[in-house]
Amino acid sequence: MQNLEKYRETVFENIKHIDEAGNEYWEARELQKILGYSQWRRFENVIEKAKTTCLASHYNINDHFAVAGKMVKTGDSFRNIDDYKLSRYACYLIAQNGDSRKEVIALAQTYFAFQTRKQELLEEEYEKLSEDEKRIRNRRKVRSENYSLNMTAIKSGVKNLAEFHNAGYSG
């Protein structure tokens, strides 16, 4: 069971992506493999059920299930395949509509339910802060992110951080 705990804690975070605006998302094709679906068409049925739930809950499907085709190599050529960029909520709905006989589905349900609630609590806590407290918290977050960026740049061989940042600002 301890291996399953580690699996739950890391596997979903390992396939999480962050877009240029800082939003997190998961790719459906990656999630499909982790949830034990060998065929896209079967997993797509689960996605369709999740989209129906999303719509019935009065959420915009496109906000949570963004269509994102991708090119894949098949032999000597390339072809376009369907994929989705999924929000945390979309992943939660997919887990809820998945094959409950699979143990990994139960792990996904627990993970995404817990993480979704954790995010809600953080947002509620943030809204209770004064404007000064929000500013200070945001400044600390930016400082931490800048430090992380600098450490990554240094590990990648950047010698002149000022020039590195200037190039980033210049686009």
C-alpha positions, 0 to 999 in steps of 0.5 A: 500500500505504501507504494500506492501512496507514493504513486498517488502523490507523485504520478499526477504531479509528474504529468502536470503542465504549466502554461505560459499564463501559469495555469496548470493542466494535464494532457488527456493522452498522458492521463489515459495511460496512467489511469490504465486505459489502453484504448483512446476510444474507451477513455474518450467515452469517460471524457464525454461523461465528464463533460456532461457532468461539467455542463450539468454543473453549469461550468463552461466545458471549454474552460476545463476541456480545451481541445488540443490536437497534436502531431504524432509520428506514425511510421514515415509520416505524421498525423494529427490526433485528438487530445485535451488540455484538462483542468484539475476539475476536468481530471477530477470529473474524469476520475469520478466517471472512470472504471471504478474497478481499477484501483488507480481510478480510486487513487485518482479520485482521492488525489484530485478531490483532495487537491481540488479542496486544498486549492479552494481553501487556499483561495478562500484564505487568500480572499480574507487577506487585506490588500496589503497582506495580498501584496506582501504575499504576492511579492514573496511568491514572485521572489521565490519564483525568481530565485527558482528561475535563477537557480535553474538558469545557473544549473543550465550554465547561464553565467550572466543573470542580468543579461539572461533576465534582460533577454527575457524582458526583451522577449 
